[in-house]
């Protein structure tokens, strides 16, 4: 949890929204240097970490912020953040992977 909060362009509020918990819960986890205990939250945090790590490789931290906030046709004109908020992690990861492949080709 601390790694995601320290290294990536997500506020505690945004991370809480993606995990389906309150910002207060994320703050509590961060202060305790722990993290979620429920499997659902652990899995979501793991997926978010994976997406953010790839996103920084593809876009840099600043570019990833823009990617997360920009409505895209491949997301039916929703943002990547919107897609993550409704649990469509694979769609976002797929878009990032395609951009990554395009960047190294």
Beta strands, then each sheet from edge to edge (+ up, - down):
end
